[in-house]
Amino acid sequence: MIEILAKIFIKNYKDKKAIDVRNKYGILCGAVGIVLNIVLFTGKFLIGSISGSIAITADAFNNLSDAGSSVVTMVGFKLGSQKPDTEHPFGHGRLEYLSGLVVSVLIMLMAWELFRNSIQNILSPKIPEYSPIIVVVLIMSVLIKMYMAFYNTTIGRQISSAAMGATAKDAISDMAATTLVLVATIVGVFFSIPIDGYAGVLVAAFIFYSGVDAMKSTLTPLLGQPPTTEFVNDVGNIVMAHKMVTGMHDLVVHDYGPGRVMISLHAEVPGDMDIMKIHDEIDNIEEELGEKLNCEAVIHMDPVITDDEEINSIKSMVDGVIKRVGEELSFHDFRVVKGDSHTNLIFDVVVPFDYKLEDELLKRAINEAIQVYDRRYMTVIHIDHAYTKEE
């Protein structure tokens, strides 16, 4: 259904990576969510009121809150698509993450209300009334929520939307919740066991867990998270495809919302080449990154000596030393500065954030291991902490 509506309402609907198309998909999915959840609320509220089932009625209001969540998601996409201005030069893209956070809070609030009502029902139990229409409505509800989870997950992945991911998780928890309500209704009627309130407690637990999980997925990009492996590989492939570049490191990705990504990196280039030619090539790489990955790129040039056999031999020795100290370590910006009494080996070591050895102890360990080869070697080491998982 979503694809059919997209063909009608979204121009160039197949280009989901385009920012305007992406935003329209988010708004469309939110609108469909509003309609479906209102339909579910109406049906469940009627049968819940008729049967006297607290679990069905609570599940109905859960669907009503889901409709509200879809409104929040739509507003998030709409506001997030606003162009940058003087007060927000990096755009408003993170408003989409905030909308997902609001959805998460609404989910947890609904779980709390359902929990309270379910406890009251446990203290004053009663068998809800039964009719075949109740079972039909609940089964239809599960199927509709299954479809909502499917399209929110699928489209959410295609357009990289944390807000739609939160909505998909909510739909999955609703499926489980409604299934529990259905089981409680059947057990209560056919076995005269009043488990309606207990089912409501379980439903509340499902909903609350879904809210916490959704909150994590929206808080992470707000706090700052490492880029995906795919994005890092794409950047590396584009940069290293240019013959002037001999190495790349210190990639930093700043995410200000979908379509508003800024990256910076260091590109190693031969130190004996014409700087004007290198600068022109770096400009070309920045432009190519922007066109292919929809980001703004800033590249720092690191001139390195590539044709000196002695320096290459020393560099190879240092590489072996660092790998023995820690297999997960790497280094870059290697320079050799010779003096009368000693030779300085200057380089940066990239260290994962979870590396156990403290920076100063790591420097000392590398220095001592290098001096085993030659006491004249003195190290000047700068510790870099990796901002991506691939460095």
C-alpha positions as CSV (number, residue, x, y, z in Angstrom):
1,M,0.0,0.0,0.0
2,I,2.8,2.4,0.9
3,E,4.5,2.0,-2.5
4,I,1.1,2.5,-4.3
5,L,0.5,5.8,-2.4
6,A,4.2,6.8,-3.0
7,K,3.6,6.5,-6.7
8,I,0.7,8.8,-6.4
9,F,2.0,11.4,-4.0
10,I,5.8,11.4,-4.3
11,K,7.6,12.5,-7.4
12,N,10.8,10.4,-8.1
13,Y,9.6,8.0,-5.4
14,K,12.3,5.5,-6.2
15,D,15.1,7.9,-5.2
16,K,14.8,7.3,-1.5
17,K,18.2,8.8,-0.7
18,A,17.2,12.3,-2.0
19,I,16.4,14.5,1.0
20,D,13.1,15.8,-0.3
21,V,11.9,12.3,-1.3
22,R,13.1,10.9,2.1
23,N,11.1,13.5,4.0
24,K,8.0,12.8,1.9
25,Y,8.2,9.1,2.7
26,G,8.5,9.9,6.4
27,I,5.4,12.1,6.2
28,L,3.5,9.6,4.1
29,C,4.2,6.7,6.5
30,G,3.2,8.9,9.4
31,A,-0.1,9.7,7.8
32,V,-0.8,6.0,7.1
33,G,0.1,5.2,10.7
34,I,-2.4,7.8,11.9
35,V,-5.3,6.4,9.9
36,L,-4.6,2.8,10.7
37,N,-4.2,3.5,14.5
38,I,-7.4,5.5,14.6
39,V,-9.2,2.6,12.9
40,L,-7.8,0.2,15.5
41,F,-8.6,2.5,18.4
42,T,-12.2,2.8,17.3
43,G,-12.7,-1.0,16.9
44,K,-11.0,-2.0,20.1
45,F,-12.6,0.8,22.2
46,L,-16.1,-0.3,21.1
47,I,-15.5,-4.0,21.8
48,G,-13.7,-3.3,25.0
49,S,-16.5,-1.1,26.3
50,I,-19.1,-3.8,25.3
51,S,-17.2,-6.7,26.7
52,G,-15.9,-4.9,29.8
53,S,-12.3,-6.0,29.1
54,I,-9.7,-3.7,30.7
55,A,-7.0,-5.2,28.6
56,I,-8.8,-4.6,25.3
57,T,-9.7,-1.0,26.3
58,A,-6.2,-0.3,27.4
59,D,-4.9,-1.8,24.1
60,A,-7.3,0.6,22.3
61,F,-5.8,3.6,24.0
62,N,-2.4,2.3,23.2
63,N,-3.3,2.5,19.6
64,L,-4.6,6.0,20.1
65,S,-1.3,7.0,21.6
66,D,0.4,5.4,18.6
67,A,-1.7,7.7,16.4
68,G,-0.3,10.6,18.4
69,S,3.2,9.2,18.0
70,S,2.7,9.1,14.2
71,V,1.7,12.8,14.4
72,V,4.9,13.6,16.2
73,T,6.9,11.6,13.6
74,M,5.3,13.6,10.8
75,V,6.0,16.9,12.5
76,G,9.6,15.7,13.1
77,F,10.1,15.0,9.4
78,K,8.4,18.3,8.4
79,L,10.4,20.5,10.8
80,G,13.6,18.5,10.2
81,S,13.4,19.3,6.5
82,Q,13.7,23.0,7.1
83,K,16.7,24.7,5.5
84,P,19.6,26.0,7.6
85,D,19.3,29.5,8.9
86,T,21.5,32.0,10.9
87,E,20.6,30.4,14.2
88,H,20.9,26.8,13.0
89,P,23.6,26.8,10.3
90,F,23.8,23.0,10.3
91,G,20.1,22.6,9.6
92,H,17.3,21.1,11.7
93,G,17.8,17.5,10.8
94,R,18.2,16.4,14.5
95,L,14.5,17.4,15.1
96,E,13.7,14.0,13.5
97,Y,15.7,12.3,16.2
98,L,13.9,14.4,18.9
99,S,10.6,13.3,17.4
100,G,11.6,9.7,17.8
101,L,12.6,10.5,21.4
102,V,9.2,12.0,22.1
103,V,7.5,8.9,20.6
104,S,9.6,6.7,23.0
105,V,8.4,8.8,26.0
106,L,4.8,8.5,24.9
107,I,5.2,4.8,24.6
108,M,6.5,4.5,28.2
109,L,3.8,6.7,29.6
110,M,1.1,4.6,28.0
111,A,2.8,1.5,29.5
112,W,2.6,3.0,33.0
113,E,-1.1,3.9,32.6
114,L,-1.8,0.4,31.4
115,F,0.1,-1.1,34.3
116,R,-1.9,0.9,36.8
117,N,-5.2,-0.1,35.3
118,S,-4.2,-3.8,35.1
119,I,-3.2,-3.9,38.8
120,Q,-6.7,-2.5,39.7
121,N,-8.2,-5.2,37.5
122,I,-6.1,-7.9,39.3
123,L,-7.4,-6.6,42.7
124,S,-11.0,-6.6,41.4
125,P,-11.1,-9.4,38.8
126,K,-14.0,-10.1,36.5
127,I,-14.6,-12.3,33.4
128,P,-15.0,-10.1,30.3
129,E,-17.9,-10.8,27.9
130,Y,-17.1,-12.7,24.7
131,S,-18.3,-12.7,21.1
132,P,-16.8,-13.8,17.8
133,I,-16.4,-10.2,16.7
134,I,-14.0,-9.6,19.5
135,V,-11.7,-12.3,18.3
136,V,-12.0,-11.1,14.7
137,V,-11.1,-7.5,15.6
138,L,-8.1,-8.6,17.7
139,I,-6.8,-10.9,14.9
140,M,-7.2,-8.1,12.4
141,S,-5.4,-5.8,14.8
142,V,-2.4,-8.2,15.0
143,L,-2.3,-8.4,11.1
144,I,-2.5,-4.6,10.7
145,K,0.3,-4.1,13.3
146,M,2.4,-6.7,11.5
147,Y,2.0,-4.7,8.3
148,M,2.9,-1.5,10.1
149,A,6.0,-3.0,11.6
150,F,7.0,-4.3,8.1
151,Y,6.7,-1.0,6.2
152,N,8.2,1.1,9.0
153,T,11.2,-1.3,9.3
154,T,11.6,-1.5,5.5
155,I,11.2,2.2,4.6
156,G,13.0,3.2,7.8
157,R,16.1,1.2,6.8
158,Q,16.0,2.5,3.2
159,I,15.9,6.1,4.3
160,S,18.0,5.6,7.5
161,S,15.3,7.0,9.9
162,A,15.7,6.4,13.7
163,A,12.2,7.8,14.2
164,M,10.6,5.2,11.9
165,G,12.7,2.5,13.5
166,A,11.2,3.5,16.9
167,T,7.7,3.3,15.3
168,A,8.4,-0.1,13.9
169,K,9.5,-1.4,17.4
170,D,6.4,0.0,18.9
171,A,4.3,-1.9,16.3
172,I,6.1,-5.1,17.1
173,S,5.4,-4.7,20.8
174,D,1.7,-3.9,20.0
175,M,1.5,-7.2,18.1
176,A,2.7,-9.1,21.2
177,A,0.4,-7.0,23.4
178,T,-2.7,-7.7,21.3
179,T,-1.9,-11.4,21.1
180,L,-1.8,-11.5,24.9
181,V,-5.1,-9.7,25.1
182,L,-6.6,-12.3,22.7
183,V,-5.3,-15.2,24.7
184,A,-6.6,-13.6,28.0
185,T,-10.0,-13.1,26.4
186,I,-10.3,-16.7,25.2
187,V,-8.9,-18.2,28.5
188,G,-11.3,-16.0,30.6
189,V,-14.4,-17.0,28.6
190,F,-13.7,-20.7,28.0
191,F,-12.0,-21.5,31.3
192,S,-13.6,-18.9,33.6
193,I,-10.1,-17.8,34.7
194,P,-9.9,-14.0,35.2
195,I,-6.4,-13.4,33.8
196,D,-7.4,-10.1,32.0
197,G,-5.5,-8.0,34.5
198,Y,-2.4,-10.2,34.4
199,A,-2.4,-10.0,30.6
200,G,-2.6,-6.2,30.9
201,V,0.5,-6.2,33.1
202,L,2.4,-8.3,30.6
203,V,1.2,-6.0,27.8
204,A,2.5,-3.0,29.8
205,A,5.9,-4.7,30.2
206,F,6.1,-5.3,26.4
207,I,5.2,-1.7,25.7
208,F,7.6,-0.3,28.3
209,Y,10.5,-2.4,27.0
210,S,9.7,-1.2,23.4
211,G,9.8,2.4,24.6
212,V,13.1,2.0,26.3
213,D,14.6,0.2,23.2
214,A,13.2,2.9,20.9
215,M,14.7,5.6,23.2
216,K,18.1,4.1,23.0
217,S,18.0,4.1,19.2
218,T,17.1,7.8,19.1
219,L,19.4,9.0,21.9
220,T,22.4,7.4,20.3
221,P,22.5,9.6,17.2
222,L,21.7,12.7,19.3
223,L,24.7,11.9,21.6
224,G,27.0,11.1,18.7
225,Q,27.7,7.6,17.3
226,P,30.3,6.2,15.0
227,P,29.5,6.1,11.3
228,T,28.4,2.8,9.7
229,T,31.0,0.5,8.3
230,E,29.4,1.0,4.9
231,F,29.8,4.7,5.0
232,V,33.4,4.5,6.2
233,N,34.2,2.0,3.4
234,D,32.6,4.3,0.8
235,V,34.7,7.2,2.0
236,G,37.8,5.2,1.9
237,N,37.1,3.8,-1.6
238,I,36.5,7.2,-3.0
239,V,39.6,8.8,-1.5
240,M,42.0,6.0,-2.2
241,A,40.9,5.7,-5.8
242,H,42.9,8.9,-6.5
243,K,46.5,8.0,-7.3
244,M,48.0,11.0,-5.5
245,V,46.6,9.7,-2.2
246,T,48.9,7.1,-0.5
247,G,46.9,6.8,2.8
248,M,44.0,8.0,4.7
249,H,43.3,8.5,8.5
250,D,41.6,10.5,11.2
251,L,38.2,10.3,9.6
252,V,35.6,12.2,11.7
253,V,31.9,12.2,10.9
254,H,29.5,14.7,12.3
255,D,25.9,13.8,11.9
256,Y,23.5,16.8,12.1
257,G,20.6,14.8,10.9
258,P,19.8,12.9,7.7
259,G,21.3,14.6,4.7
260,R,23.4,16.9,6.9
261,V,26.6,15.1,7.4
262,M,30.0,16.8,7.7
263,I,33.2,14.8,7.5
264,S,36.9,15.6,7.9
265,L,39.9,13.4,7.2
266,H,43.6,13.4,6.6
267,A,44.9,12.3,3.2
268,E,48.6,11.3,2.9
269,V,50.2,12.6,-0.3
270,P,53.8,12.5,-1.6
271,G,55.9,15.3,-0.1
272,D,57.8,15.9,-3.2
273,M,54.9,16.7,-5.5
274,D,53.7,20.2,-6.6
275,I,51.5,21.5,-3.8
276,M,49.2,23.3,-6.2
277,K,48.5,20.1,-8.1
278,I,47.9,18.2,-4.9
279,H,45.6,21.0,-3.6
280,D,43.6,20.8,-6.9
281,E,43.2,17.0,-6.5
282,I,42.1,17.4,-2.9
283,D,39.4,19.8,-4.0
284,N,38.2,17.3,-6.6
285,I,38.0,14.6,-3.9
286,E,36.0,16.8,-1.6
287,E,33.6,17.6,-4.4
288,E,33.3,13.9,-5.3
289,L,32.5,12.9,-1.7
290,G,29.8,15.6,-1.5
291,E,28.2,14.4,-4.7
292,K,28.3,10.6,-4.1
293,L,27.7,10.5,-0.3
294,N,25.6,13.7,0.2
295,C,28.0,15.2,2.7
296,E,30.3,18.2,3.2
297,A,33.9,17.1,3.3
298,V,37.1,18.9,4.5
299,I,40.4,17.1,3.8
300,H,43.7,17.9,5.5
301,M,46.9,17.1,3.4
302,D,49.6,15.2,5.1
303,P,52.9,15.2,3.0
304,V,54.9,12.0,3.5
305,I,58.1,10.7,2.1
306,T,57.5,7.6,0.0
307,D,60.8,7.0,-1.9
308,D,63.4,6.9,0.9
309,E,64.5,3.3,1.5
310,E,66.0,4.1,5.0
311,I,62.8,5.8,6.2
312,N,60.6,3.0,4.7
313,S,62.8,0.5,6.6
314,I,62.4,2.3,9.9
315,K,58.7,2.7,9.3
316,S,58.4,-1.1,8.7
317,M,60.2,-1.7,12.0
318,V,57.9,0.6,13.9
319,D,54.9,-1.0,12.4
320,G,56.1,-4.4,13.6
321,V,56.7,-3.0,17.1
322,I,53.3,-1.4,17.4
323,K,51.5,-4.6,16.3
324,R,53.4,-6.6,18.9
325,V,52.3,-4.1,21.6
326,G,48.7,-4.2,20.5
327,E,47.3,-6.0,17.4
328,E,44.4,-3.5,17.3
329,L,46.7,-0.5,17.2
330,S,47.8,1.4,14.1
331,F,49.9,4.5,13.3
332,H,50.2,7.3,10.7
333,D,51.9,10.7,10.0
334,F,55.3,9.0,10.3
335,R,58.3,11.3,10.1
336,V,62.0,10.9,10.8
337,V,64.1,13.9,12.1
338,K,67.8,13.1,12.3
339,G,70.1,14.9,14.8
340,D,73.8,14.6,15.9
341,S,73.1,12.6,19.0
342,H,69.7,10.9,18.3
343,T,67.0,10.5,15.7
344,N,63.4,11.5,16.5
345,L,60.7,9.2,15.2
346,I,57.5,11.2,15.1
347,F,54.1,9.5,14.6
348,D,50.5,9.2,15.8
349,V,49.1,6.0,17.2
350,V,45.4,5.3,16.8
351,V,43.9,3.7,20.0
352,P,40.4,2.3,20.4
353,F,38.4,3.9,23.2
354,D,38.2,0.6,25.1
355,Y,41.9,0.0,25.0
356,K,43.0,-0.9,28.5
357,L,46.6,0.5,28.6
358,E,46.8,4.2,29.6
359,D,48.2,6.6,27.0
360,E,51.5,7.4,28.9
361,L,52.1,3.7,29.6
362,L,51.5,2.9,25.9
363,K,53.9,5.5,24.8
364,R,56.6,4.2,27.1
365,A,56.0,0.6,26.0
366,I,56.4,1.5,22.3
367,N,59.5,3.7,23.0
368,E,61.2,1.0,24.9
369,A,60.5,-1.6,22.3
370,I,61.8,0.6,19.5
371,Q,65.0,1.4,21.5
372,V,65.8,-2.3,21.5
373,Y,66.6,-1.9,17.8
374,D,68.7,1.3,18.2
375,R,69.3,3.4,21.4
376,R,69.5,6.5,19.2
377,Y,65.9,6.3,18.3
378,M,63.7,8.6,20.4
379,T,59.9,8.6,19.9
380,V,57.6,11.6,19.8
381,I,54.2,9.9,19.9
382,H,50.7,11.5,19.8
383,I,47.8,9.3,20.8
384,D,44.7,9.5,18.6
385,H,41.4,7.9,19.8
386,A,39.5,6.3,16.9
387,Y,36.2,8.0,15.9
388,T,35.3,5.1,13.7
389,K,35.3,1.3,14.3
390,E,37.4,0.7,11.3
391,E,40.5,2.7,12.2
